[in-house]
Amino acid sequence: MNDTATEDRTDQATREQEITLLLEVARLMGRSRDPDAAIYRILGMMSQLLGLNRGRVLLPDPDSGQLKIRHAYGLTDAERERGSYSLGEGVTGRVMKTGQIALIQDIDNEPEYLARAVDRSTLPQETVAYIGVPIVQDEQPIGVLGVHRLRRRSRQFQDDLNVLRVVASMIGQVLRINQLIAERTAELVSENRYLKSALDTQGAKYGILGESPALRSVLKQVHRIADTQATVLITGDSGTGKEKIARMIHRISQRNARPFISLNCAAIPADLLESELFGHEKGAFTGASSAKTGKIALADGGTLFLDEIGDMPEALQSKILRVLQERVVQPIGGSRDIPVDVRVVAATHKDLQKAVNAGEFRLDLFYRLNVIPLHMPALRDRASDIRLLARHFLDRYTHVHGWNVVLGDGVMERLETFDWPGNIRQLENVLERAVLLSSEGRIGTALIDEILHEESRISPGLHATGPAGSPQPDAAPSPDTPAFPGTHGNEPHPGGAAGPGIVRPYRRVHASEADQLRDAIERSGGNKTRAAMDLGLTPRQLRYRLKKLGLA
């Protein structure tokens, strides 16, 4: 009876020690950001509480592939250095190769036990056992947890095996967490380094990122004309950064100490736009209870930016022409001209030459505005900048929303093959949405495919223009159209091309497309640009598909 009670107390004490160990391991997993300290503490507690001594964690060396002791408790530096094994070598190497537990009850009677790390003479001169347990991730061994113990201990081997399995699993989680942190940190460091190097470009300090030839050409012109007094007309699709270029012109000009006044002509009702521009005297019209200074006068000595000037009512166009010609402004209800020294920078997404021909815009005003024309390239024409811009927006919105998010494999390639009818503004919107919808700290291809598919339904409308001022179609192809818009089976698009500027919806690459791609290239005599046009793709999209399908 007394023996039974003693055994019960011993068993209870053992269970309490096991629980104490596992609770401490769980605590370390949740709080420690230092895997060396966490694993050292775990191995130490196994020795102190359970008599599982000289614990060591062996992991493959990334350079040699040898299994080496990376973490240990109770081993000297020399012993750790000697603990190196090839895959399958010795008991430890066999555990790593097979993923099976090894229980050696007497290391002196096991030829496969090499005693390489810890010399037998340093161990107690009694029967010593060795237990090796695989550390597993995704059902594959990534390392080995090994311990010594005295065989004479009353504690059952099976109890030790049960605990070691759990501890090995927890150590695997510690290593996995550390690996994820290291990967994310490395990616963020790489992206920050990339962004910092890009900030050396001449437009970066003004918020204009990019290194493509098309953008560099614009920036070169900006630096050349910034200190002149000439009027500038900036054209380009919506979302290409026209206002940023206007602000850059102002900031590097001699007028930078004076105001930069911006007015969107399309955002203000026609009956209020004149008052906004020219101001008014008290009592000039119903509701004019006090005098108001107009935007033109407020910009005196500085720069007036007239965005979307193509939407300015024709009645106001003649008054703006007078400002440009005579450098005076007369408020509504006023009787005298007020001299103004203002540089006008205008912008439009419309083809003003076409508007002039249609009688919708004054020819003389067009000439006054178009002294220095600058065309902002569409994002599809500066594809080499997409990677830089995507990283910039990812960095911005991870900070804005306080989330640590990285791009998964394949995401950047998908961004680079999308046509971006909404240009940089659309890319920014997609990246912010992806950050907010991401899970587990990573933006994966499935999420970006879903977002881009939704974006491909959006049409820029008839008002949008390409680099040559050609209008865009007023509807994007339906998701129910064939894999390649403009094609039906093996029939080419009427006229042989999809037409410049067509919005091509984003679609995933499928193996079933291979024959259609090959046929299109064969029909075009090997001309991939022509083949892309027949398929309703951009050349970049065709190259991406060929590469993904192994046809490049």
Sequence and secondary structure as in RCSB ss.txt:
>XXXX:A:sequence
MNDTATEDRTDQATREQEITLLLEVARLMGRSRDPDAAIYRILGMMSQLLGLNRGRVLLPDPDSGQLKIRHAYGL
TDAERERGSYSLGEGVTGRVMKTGQIALIQDIDNEPEYLARAVDRSTLPQETVAYIGVPIVQDEQPIGVLGVHRL
RRRSRQFQDDLNVLRVVASMIGQVLRINQLIAERTAELVSENRYLKSALDTQGAKYGILGESPALRSVLKQVHRI
ADTQATVLITGDSGTGKEKIARMIHRISQRNARPFISLNCAAIPADLLESELFGHEKGAFTGASSAKTGKIALAD
GGTLFLDEIGDMPEALQSKILRVLQERVVQPIGGSRDIPVDVRVVAATHKDLQKAVNAGEFRLDLFYRLNVIPLH
MPALRDRASDIRLLARHFLDRYTHVHGWNVVLGDGVMERLETFDWPGNIRQLENVLERAVLLSSEGRIGTALIDE
ILHEESRISPGLHATGPAGSPQPDAAPSPDTPAFPGTHGNEPHPGGAAGPGIVRPYRRVHASEADQLRDAIERSG
GNKTRAAMDLGLTPRQLRYRLKKLGLA
>XXXX:A:secstr
 HHHHHHHHHHHHHHHHHHHHHHHHHHHHHH S HHHHHHHHHHHHHHHH  EEEEEEEE TTT  EEEEEESS 
 HHHHHH EE TT HHHHHHHHH   EEES GGG TT    SS GGGS SS EEEEEEEEEETTEEEEEEEEEEE
TT SS HHHHHHHHHHHHHHHHHHHHHHHHHHHHHHHHHHHHHHHHHHTTSTTGGGT     HHHHHHHHHHHHH
TTS   EEEE  TTS HHHHHHHHHHTSTTTTS EEEEETTSS HHHHHHHHHEE TTSSTT  S EE HHHHTT
TSEEEEETGGGS HHHHHHHHHHHHH EE  BT  S EE   EEEEEESS HHHHHHTTSS HHHHHHHTTEEEE
   GGG GGGHHHHHHHHHHHHHHHTT   EE TTHHHHHHHS  TTHHHHHHHHHHHHHHH BTTEE HHHHHH
HHHHHTT    TT B TT  B  SS   TTS SSTT BTTB  GGGS  TT         GGGHHHHHHHHHHTT
T HHHHHHHHT  HHHHHHHHHHTT  
